[in-house]
Structures are given as structure tokens and as C-alpha cells.
């Protein structure tokens, strides 16, 4: 009977230890899950903030480019008149202004027949 009693205590202790171990693992899993979710949420917020900043920068750049291009389109009749007059120095000055505003490394101007008037490199 003493052996049977000792065996029951052994099983009860093993059951208790197993239960404690299972509860510890369960709590650890819940805590790990919470940490991962929190970390992912914070990463998502950071990524969204960075994306918003990039989009704002792109919008400002596009607005600036659009303003420059609109200005250049408004000046096209003047440029057309300069080219039609045929004064090479005036065409060259105007072309250099356009090249600088547009940021082109190469800028060629041709007349209506396709002949090269000015080439800027």
C-alpha cells in the first residue's frame, strides 16, 4: 500500500508540474503573440508615415515641375517668334534659358524644314 501511495503522489506531482509547464508555455505564447502584433503595428505606422512624407515630397516636386512647364508653355509664342526672326544670337540665348529651365544636357533647335539652327551640348 505504501508503494501505491508513493506512486499516486508521484503521478500527482508529475501532473502538477506538467500543468505548470503547459501554463508557462501558454502564457509565453500569448506574450510573444502580443509583442509581435505590437511590433508589426508600430512598423506599419512608421512605414505609413514614411510613405506619406515621400508622397508629399513627390507632390511638391510635381507641382514645382508643373509650374515651370506651364511657364515655359506660356513663353512658347515668344520662342517661336525668336526662331522665326532667325537671329542666331537671340535664338542661342533663348535656347540656353530653356535648356537651363528644363535641365536638358542637349538642346537642339530646328527650323520648319528640319535644318539645325542651334545645338547646345
MMTF fields as JSON, N, C-alpha, C and O atoms, coordinates in Angstrom:
{
  "mmtfVersion": "1.0.0",
  "mmtfProducer": "UNKNOWN",
  "numBonds": 483,
  "numAtoms": 484,
  "numGroups": 121,
  "numChains": 1,
  "numModels": 1,
  "chainsPerModel": [1],
  "groupsPerChain": [121],
  "chainIdList": ["A"],
  "bondAtomList": [4, 2, 8, 6, 12, 10, 16, 14, 20, 18, 24, 22, 28, 26, 32, 30, 36, 34, 40, 38, 44, 42, 48, 46, 52, 50, 56, 54, 60, 58, 64, 62, 68, 66, 72, 70, 76, 74, 80, 78, 84, 82, 88, 86, 92, 90, 96, 94, 100, 98, 104, 102, 108, 106, 112, 110, 116, 114, 120, 118, 124, 122, 128, 126, 132, 130, 136, 134, 140, 138, 144, 142, 148, 146, 152, 150, 156, 154, 160, 158, 164, 162, 168, 166, 172, 170, 176, 174, 180, 178, 184, 182, 188, 186, 192, 190, 196, 194, 200, 198, 204, 202, 208, 206, 212, 210, 216, 214, 220, 218, 224, 222, 228, 226, 232, 230, 236, 234, 240, 238, 244, 242, 248, 246, 252, 250, 256, 254, 260, 258, 264, 262, 268, 266, 272, 270, 276, 274, 280, 278, 284, 282, 288, 286, 292, 290, 296, 294, 300, 298, 304, 302, 308, 306, 312, 310, 316, 314, 320, 318, 324, 322, 328, 326, 332, 330, 336, 334, 340, 338, 344, 342, 348, 346, 352, 350, 356, 354, 360, 358, 364, 362, 368, 366, 372, 370, 376, 374, 380, 378, 384, 382, 388, 386, 392, 390, 396, 394, 400, 398, 404, 402, 408, 406, 412, 410, 416, 414, 420, 418, 424, 422, 428, 426, 432, 430, 436, 434, 440, 438, 444, 442, 448, 446, 452, 450, 456, 454, 460, 458, 464, 462, 468, 466, 472, 470, 476, 474, 480, 478],
  "bondOrderList": [1, 1, 1, 1, 1, 1, 1, 1, 1, 1, 1, 1, 1, 1, 1, 1, 1, 1, 1, 1, 1, 1, 1, 1, 1, 1, 1, 1, 1, 1, 1, 1, 1, 1, 1, 1, 1, 1, 1, 1, 1, 1, 1, 1, 1, 1, 1, 1, 1, 1, 1, 1, 1, 1, 1, 1, 1, 1, 1, 1, 1, 1, 1, 1, 1, 1, 1, 1, 1, 1, 1, 1, 1, 1, 1, 1, 1, 1, 1, 1, 1, 1, 1, 1, 1, 1, 1, 1, 1, 1, 1, 1, 1, 1, 1, 1, 1, 1, 1, 1, 1, 1, 1, 1, 1, 1, 1, 1, 1, 1, 1, 1, 1, 1, 1, 1, 1, 1, 1, 1],
  "groupList": [{"groupName": "UNK", "atomNameList": ["N", "CA", "C", "O"], "elementList": ["N", "C", "C", "O"], "formalChargeList": [0, 0, 0, 0], "bondAtomList": [1, 0, 2, 1, 3, 2], "bondOrderList": [1, 1, 2], "singleLetterCode": "X", "chemCompType": "L-PEPTIDE LINKING"}],
  "groupTypeList": [0, 0, 0, 0, 0, 0, 0, 0, 0, 0, 0, 0, 0, 0, 0, 0, 0, 0, 0, 0, 0, 0, 0, 0, 0, 0, 0, 0, 0, 0, 0, 0, 0, 0, 0, 0, 0, 0, 0, 0, 0, 0, 0, 0, 0, 0, 0, 0, 0, 0, 0, 0, 0, 0, 0, 0, 0, 0, 0, 0, 0, 0, 0, 0, 0, 0, 0, 0, 0, 0, 0, 0, 0, 0, 0, 0, 0, 0, 0, 0, 0, 0, 0, 0, 0, 0, 0, 0, 0, 0, 0, 0, 0, 0, 0, 0, 0, 0, 0, 0, 0, 0, 0, 0, 0, 0, 0, 0, 0, 0, 0, 0, 0, 0, 0, 0, 0, 0, 0, 0, 0],
  "groupIdList": [1, 2, 3, 4, 5, 6, 7, 8, 9, 10, 11, 12, 13, 14, 15, 16, 17, 18, 19, 20, 21, 22, 23, 24, 25, 26, 27, 28, 29, 30, 31, 32, 33, 34, 35, 36, 37, 38, 39, 40, 41, 42, 43, 44, 45, 46, 47, 48, 49, 50, 51, 52, 53, 54, 55, 56, 57, 58, 59, 60, 61, 62, 63, 64, 65, 66, 67, 68, 69, 70, 71, 72, 73, 74, 75, 76, 77, 78, 79, 80, 81, 82, 83, 84, 85, 86, 87, 88, 89, 90, 91, 92, 93, 94, 95, 96, 97, 98, 99, 100, 101, 102, 103, 104, 105, 106, 107, 108, 109, 110, 111, 112, 113, 114, 115, 116, 117, 118, 119, 120, 121],
  "secStructList": [7, 2, 2, 2, 2, 2, 2, 2, 2, 2, 2, 2, 2, 2, 2, 2, 2, 2, 2, 2, 2, 2, 2, 2, 2, 2, 2, 2, 2, 2, 2, 2, 2, 2, 2, 2, 2, 2, 2, 2, 2, 2, 2, 2, 2, 2, 2, 2, 2, 2, 2, 2, 2, 2, 2, 2, 2, 2, 2, 2, 2, 2, 2, 2, 2, 2, 2, 2, 2, 2, 2, 2, 2, 2, 2, 2, 2, 2, 2, 2, 2, 2, 2, 2, 2, 6, 7, 2, 2, 2, 2, 2, 2, 2, 2, 2, 2, 2, 2, 2, 2, 2, 6, 7, 1, 7, 3, 3, 3, 3, 7, 6, 6, 7, 7, 3, 3, 3, 3, 3, 7],
  "xCoordList": [0.812, 0.0, 0.867, 0.519, 1.969, 2.871, 3.414, 3.601, 3.669, 4.16, 3.079, 3.368, 1.858, 0.747, 0.558, 0.3, 0.683, 0.558, 1.684, 1.461, 2.881, 4.034, 3.867, 4.248, 3.309, 3.08, 2.037, 2.189, 0.977, -0.055, 0.521, 0.211, 1.342, 1.96, 2.862, 2.894, 3.573, 4.456, 3.66, 4.055, 2.553, 1.702, 1.072, 0.958, 0.664, 0.075, 1.11, 0.798, 2.324, 3.386, 3.719, 3.933, 3.761, 4.018, 2.889, 3.138, 1.665, 0.517, 0.597, 0.344, 0.95, 1.081, 2.196, 2.008, 3.34, 4.458, 4.107, 4.452, 3.438, 3.022, 2.054, 2.156, 1.128, 0.168, 0.89, 0.595, 1.82, 2.589, 3.38, 3.429, 3.992, 4.766, 3.872, 4.24, 2.711, 1.779, 1.289, 1.212, 0.961, 0.524, 1.645, 1.391, 2.873, 4.016, 4.204, 4.438, 4.105, 4.241, 3.105, 3.334, 1.894, 0.738, 0.889, 0.641, 1.291, 1.493, 2.612, 2.514, 3.662, 4.767, 4.3, 4.686, 3.48, 2.95, 2.047, 2.113, 1.223, 0.339, 1.161, 0.886, 2.165, 3.015, 3.791, 3.908, 4.315, 5.055, 4.143, 4.539, 2.943, 1.969, 1.669, 1.612, 1.481, 1.203, 2.393, 2.205, 3.602, 4.81, 4.946, 5.272, 4.696, 4.799, 3.75, 4.066, 2.519, 1.457, 1.778, 1.583, 2.262, 2.619, 3.754, 3.72, 4.744, 5.882, 5.431, 5.855, 4.584, 4.076, 3.241, 3.327, 2.45, 1.616, 2.502, 2.264, 3.525, 4.441, 5.189, 5.392, 5.593, 6.268, 5.331, 5.752, 4.083, 3.1, 2.89, 2.801, 2.812, 2.639, 3.859, 3.716, 5.063, 6.292, 6.346, 6.697, 5.999, 6.023, 5.004, 5.276, 3.841, 2.815, 3.28, 3.036, 3.935, 4.446, 5.506, 5.495, 6.422, 7.46, 6.843, 7.261, 5.862, 5.193, 4.5, 4.546, 3.869, 3.197, 4.207, 3.932, 5.369, 6.4, 6.913, 7.133, 7.102, 7.57, 6.524, 6.868, 5.267, 4.198, 4.116, 3.93, 4.253, 4.225, 5.387, 5.216, 6.564, 7.73, 7.507, 7.819, 6.969, 6.692, 5.656, 5.794, 4.639, 3.617, 4.212, 3.914, 5.049, 5.672, 6.586, 6.611, 7.334, 8.22, 7.409, 7.751, 6.336, 5.485, 4.822, 4.689, 4.406, 3.809, 4.822, 4.503, 6.045, 7.1, 7.402, 7.536, 7.509, 7.765, 6.63, 6.859, 5.417, 4.255, 4.25, 3.908, 4.627, 4.682, 5.735, 5.497, 6.913, 7.96, 7.522, 7.727, 6.926, 6.492, 5.371, 5.324, 4.479, 3.408, 3.994, 3.543, 5.007, 5.668, 6.313, 6.218, 6.979, 7.626, 6.61, 6.846, 5.493, 4.44, 3.904, 3.599, 3.791, 3.335, 4.321, 3.932, 5.595, 6.627, 6.852, 7.632, 6.203, 6.415, 6.139, 6.899, 5.087, 4.89, 6.072, 6.444, 6.654, 7.83, 8.99, 9.694, 9.182, 10.27, 10.063, 11.017, 8.836, 8.52, 8.845, 9.397, 8.504, 8.804, 10.313, 10.792, 11.051, 12.512, 13.101, 13.978, 12.619, 13.136, 12.756, 13.567, 11.537, 11.095, 11.896, 12.133, 12.315, 13.112, 14.496, 15.094, 15.01, 16.247, 17.528, 18.603, 17.474, 18.688, 19.326, 18.788, 20.483, 21.123, 21.498, 21.332, 21.993, 22.377, 21.164, 21.246, 20.059, 18.836, 18.304, 17.859, 18.357, 17.919, 18.793, 18.284, 20.101, 21.037, 20.766, 20.741, 20.565, 20.266, 18.963, 18.892, 17.945, 16.648, 16.746, 16.182, 17.463, 17.626, 18.377, 18.044, 19.389, 20.125, 19.212, 19.31, 18.328, 17.366, 16.436, 16.174, 15.939, 15.069, 15.838, 15.318, 17.064, 17.874, 18.094, 17.996, 18.384, 18.589, 17.31, 17.334, 16.193, 14.927, 14.469, 13.921, 14.691, 14.249, 15.257, 14.907, 16.516, 17.545, 18.005, 18.433, 17.922, 18.348, 19.838, 20.32, 20.582, 22.007, 22.237, 23.222, 21.332, 21.446, 20.148, 19.053, 20.294, 19.109, 19.354, 20.221, 18.605, 18.736, 17.484, 16.371, 17.692, 16.566, 16.672, 17.718, 15.55, 15.492, 14.41, 13.456, 14.578, 13.55, 12.448, 12.46, 11.493, 10.343, 10.732, 10.036, 11.821, 12.237, 13.129, 13.517, 13.455, 14.24, 15.724, 16.501, 16.124, 17.539, 17.903, 17.123, 19.101, 19.583, 19.955, 20.782, 19.328, 19.645, 20.673, 21.672, 20.397, 21.27, 21.351, 20.352, 22.57, 22.751, 23.536, 24.652, 22.951, 23.611, 23.954, 23.097, 25.202, 25.656, 26.127, 26.547],
  "yCoordList": [-1.182, 0.0, 1.262, 2.269, 1.19, 2.331, 2.64, 3.804, 1.584, 1.743, 2.385, 3.257, 1.961, 2.526, 3.999, 4.809, 4.352, 5.72, 6.583, 7.717, 6.033, 6.731, 6.953, 8.002, 5.986, 6.085, 7.153, 7.89, 7.255, 8.258, 9.658, 10.576, 9.818, 11.126, 11.498, 12.647, 10.524, 10.759, 11.234, 12.188, 10.578, 10.972, 12.347, 13.14, 12.617, 13.908, 15.031, 16.095, 14.783, 15.772, 15.969, 17.096, 14.897, 14.998, 15.756, 16.567, 15.491, 16.199, 17.693, 18.539, 18.005, 19.394, 20.087, 21.197, 19.442, 20.022, 20.178, 21.184, 19.2, 19.279, 20.447, 21.18, 20.606, 21.7, 23.049, 23.966, 23.164, 24.406, 24.672, 25.805, 23.639, 23.774, 24.212, 25.097, 23.592, 23.941, 25.381, 26.12, 25.787, 27.157, 28.155, 29.218, 27.813, 28.688, 28.847, 29.954, 27.762, 27.814, 28.627, 29.434, 28.425, 29.153, 30.659, 31.462, 31.034, 32.45, 33.031, 34.158, 32.252, 32.698, 32.917, 33.902, 32.019, 32.165, 33.391, 34.118, 33.614, 34.784, 36.073, 37.016, 36.108, 37.301, 37.526, 38.659, 36.462, 36.575, 37.064, 37.916, 36.538, 36.971, 38.461, 39.187, 38.914, 40.327, 41.2, 42.26, 40.765, 41.523, 41.621, 42.681, 40.523, 40.52, 41.442, 42.22, 41.367, 42.233, 43.699, 44.53, 44.021, 45.403, 45.887, 47.007, 45.044, 45.399, 45.606, 46.561, 44.725, 44.866, 46.129, 46.814, 46.445, 47.651, 48.897, 49.816, 48.916, 50.061, 50.183, 51.291, 49.068, 49.094, 49.615, 50.374, 49.216, 49.694, 51.2, 51.898, 51.69, 53.135, 53.885, 54.916, 53.373, 54.017, 54.019, 55.029, 52.893, 52.798, 53.745, 54.367, 53.854, 54.76, 56.208, 57.004, 56.551, 57.908, 58.218, 59.293, 57.277, 57.491, 57.601, 58.435, 56.772, 56.821, 58.163, 58.743, 58.649, 59.942, 61.055, 61.951, 60.993, 62.007, 61.942, 62.976, 60.726, 60.565, 61.104, 61.788, 60.803, 61.275, 62.801, 63.435, 63.387, 64.848, 65.464, 66.471, 64.858, 65.353, 65.235, 66.159, 64.109, 63.924, 64.924, 65.461, 65.168, 66.141, 67.541, 68.263, 67.925, 69.252, 69.347, 70.368, 68.278, 68.274, 68.365, 69.126, 67.589, 67.627, 68.99, 69.475, 69.606, 70.937, 71.951, 72.811, 71.836, 72.748, 72.539, 73.503, 71.271, 70.968, 71.46, 72.01, 71.261, 71.716, 73.235, 73.762, 73.93, 75.397, 75.845, 76.757, 75.189, 75.536, 75.236, 76.044, 74.079, 73.695, 74.604, 74.943, 74.994, 75.925, 77.258, 77.866, 77.707, 78.965, 78.851, 79.764, 77.7, 77.505, 77.443, 77.987, 76.79, 76.718, 78.115, 78.445, 78.933, 80.308, 81.136, 82.088, 80.774, 81.514, 80.975, 81.558, 79.9, 79.304, 80.266, 80.27, 81.077, 82.024, 82.986, 83.338, 83.405, 84.281, 83.535, 84.075, 82.293, 81.484, 81.232, 81.273, 80.974, 80.76, 82.01, 81.92, 83.158, 84.419, 84.619, 85.067, 84.293, 84.426, 83.526, 83.947, 82.286, 81.344, 81.818, 81.734, 82.313, 82.778, 83.987, 84.143, 84.846, 86.012, 85.6, 86.301, 84.477, 83.918, 84.503, 84.156, 85.373, 85.929, 84.855, 84.492, 84.353, 83.209, 83.531, 82.679, 84.724, 85.08, 85.08, 84.589, 85.62, 85.641, 84.226, 83.858, 83.438, 82.029, 81.3, 80.53, 81.524, 80.858, 81.245, 80.378, 82.522, 82.975, 82.364, 81.879, 82.398, 81.843, 80.339, 79.805, 79.657, 78.201, 77.84, 76.857, 78.634, 78.361, 78.524, 77.761, 79.519, 79.689, 78.493, 78.008, 78.02, 76.835, 75.606, 74.817, 75.449, 74.292, 74.289, 73.241, 75.437, 75.529, 75.245, 74.531, 75.798, 75.597, 74.148, 73.618, 73.513, 72.123, 71.132, 69.992, 71.56, 70.663, 69.632, 68.542, 69.96, 69.029, 69.193, 70.322, 68.087, 68.211, 68.61, 69.274, 68.204, 68.509, 69.203, 68.781, 70.274, 71.024, 71.503, 72.346, 70.977, 71.349, 72.095, 71.781, 73.097, 73.838, 73.733, 73.979, 73.36, 73.208, 74.118, 74.476, 74.474, 75.305, 74.411, 73.198, 75.009, 74.263, 73.171, 72.161, 73.356, 72.341, 71.272, 70.316, 71.429, 70.416, 70.713, 69.911, 71.853, 72.233, 72.695, 73.378, 72.315, 72.641, 74.115, 74.591, 74.837, 76.254, 76.424, 77.128, 75.754, 75.864, 74.507, 73.796, 74.139, 72.894, 73.209, 73.725, 72.9, 73.142, 71.799, 70.929, 71.656, 70.412, 70.715, 69.81],
  "zCoordList": [0.0, 0.0, 0.0, -0.617, 0.683, 0.721, -0.673, -1.026, -1.471, -2.83, -3.691, -4.51, -3.508, -4.253, -3.918, -4.808, -2.638, -2.202, -2.772, -3.194, -2.775, -3.311, -4.81, -5.33, -5.493, -6.926, -7.232, -8.206, -6.423, -6.63, -6.43, -7.19, -5.426, -5.18, -6.36, -6.801, -6.846, -7.984, -9.195, -9.865, -9.475, -10.61, -10.399, -11.333, -9.158, -8.869, -9.041, -9.575, -8.588, -8.764, -10.24, -10.685, -10.986, -12.418, -13.117, -14.01, -12.711, -13.272, -12.944, -13.802, -11.702, -11.282, -12.069, -12.567, -12.177, -12.931, -14.42, -15.041, -14.971, -16.375, -16.587, -17.571, -15.663, -15.756, -15.664, -16.43, -14.739, -14.608, -15.884, -16.363, -16.429, -17.661, -18.828, -19.601, -18.946, -20.02, -19.847, -20.828, -18.635, -18.387, -18.699, -19.264, -18.333, -18.628, -20.128, -20.611, -20.86, -22.317, -22.921, -23.822, -22.44, -22.941, -22.699, -23.599, -21.5, -21.188, -22.058, -22.545, -22.241, -23.098, -24.534, -25.162, -25.057, -26.406, -26.527, -27.518, -25.542, -25.57, -25.526, -26.269, -24.657, -24.558, -25.853, -26.32, -26.428, -27.685, -28.803, -29.599, -28.867, -29.862, -29.709, -30.701, -28.485, -28.233, -28.646, -29.243, -28.333, -28.695, -30.209, -30.743, -30.889, -32.356, -32.97, -33.87, -32.501, -33.028, -32.787, -33.674, -31.605, -31.281, -32.181, -32.691, -32.367, -33.222, -34.668, -35.319, -35.167, -36.534, -36.67, -37.69, -35.683, -35.729, -35.768, -36.552, -34.914, -34.899, -36.223, -36.719, -36.791, -38.091, -39.177, -40.051, -39.124, -40.092, -39.972, -40.981, -38.767, -38.554, -39.077, -39.734, -38.79, -39.273, -40.799, -41.409, -41.409, -42.872, -43.492, -44.519, -42.877, -43.381, -43.276, -44.183, -42.195, -42.018, -43.067, -43.666, -43.29, -44.305, -45.696, -46.499, -45.977, -47.28, -47.469, -48.554, -46.429, -46.504, -46.801, -47.599, -46.16, -46.402, -47.839, -48.47, -48.354, -49.733, -50.707, -51.671, -50.464, -51.345, -51.31, -52.348, -50.132, -50.041, -50.816, -51.502, -50.706, -51.444, -52.944, -53.695, -53.379, -54.8, -55.308, -56.407, -54.522, -54.919, -55.041, -55.993, -54.085, -54.156, -55.378, -56.064, -55.643, -56.806, -58.09, -58.996, -58.166, -59.359, -59.535, -60.658, -58.436, -58.528, -59.038, -59.859, -58.541, -58.984, -60.468, -61.221, -60.885, -62.292, -63.168, -64.245, -62.71, -63.474, -63.616, -64.674, -62.559, -62.628, -63.641, -64.433, -63.606, -64.581, -66.011, -66.917, -66.2, -67.543, -68.04, -69.223, -67.152, -67.538, -67.965, -68.936, -67.228, -67.577, -68.955, -69.775, -69.2, -70.496, -71.626, -72.704, -71.389, -72.416, -72.701, -73.847, -71.66, -71.853, -72.663, -73.339, -72.593, -73.334, -74.749, -75.502, -75.123, -76.449, -77.602, -78.57, -77.542, -78.654, -78.813, -79.933, -77.698, -77.767, -78.409, -79.262, -77.992, -78.533, -80.03, -80.807, -80.424, -81.841, -82.654, -83.751, -82.119, -82.803, -82.934, -83.975, -81.894, -81.923, -83.001, -83.755, -83.076, -84.079, -85.481, -86.403, -85.647, -86.972, -87.448, -88.646, -86.511, -86.89, -87.381, -88.198, -86.894, -87.41, -86.854, -87.345, -85.858, -85.257, -84.375, -83.329, -84.817, -84.162, -82.714, -81.84, -82.442, -81.068, -80.134, -79.007, -80.594, -79.782, -79.59, -78.503, -80.664, -80.565, -79.569, -78.754, -79.613, -78.713, -77.264, -76.39, -76.997, -75.631, -75.116, -73.986, -75.957, -75.558, -75.341, -74.385, -76.23, -76.109, -74.834, -74.173, -74.487, -73.244, -72.028, -71.067, -72.074, -70.985, -70.862, -69.761, -72.002, -71.993, -71.506, -70.718, -71.973, -71.577, -70.06, -69.422, -69.494, -68.043, -67.274, -66.271, -67.732, -67.034, -67.104, -66.138, -68.24, -68.401, -67.856, -67.547, -67.733, -67.212, -68.222, -67.843, -69.508, -70.551, -70.819, -70.916, -70.943, -71.262, -72.727, -73.049, -73.593, -75.027, -75.45, -75.078, -76.237, -76.661, -78.084, -78.316, -79.026, -80.439, -80.881, -80.459, -81.748, -82.312, -83.822, -84.423, -84.406, -85.866, -86.422, -85.731, -87.66, -88.297, -88.857, -88.645, -89.574, -90.083, -91.061, -91.172, -91.763, -92.733, -92.104, -92.775, -90.821, -90.13, -90.076, -89.558, -90.603, -90.573, -89.171, -88.508, -88.725, -87.39, -87.334, -88.112, -86.393, -86.179, -85.065, -85.214, -83.939, -82.754, -82.101, -81.996, -81.652, -80.91, -79.64, -79.704, -78.493, -77.212, -76.568, -76.412, -76.205, -75.546, -74.152, -73.431]
}
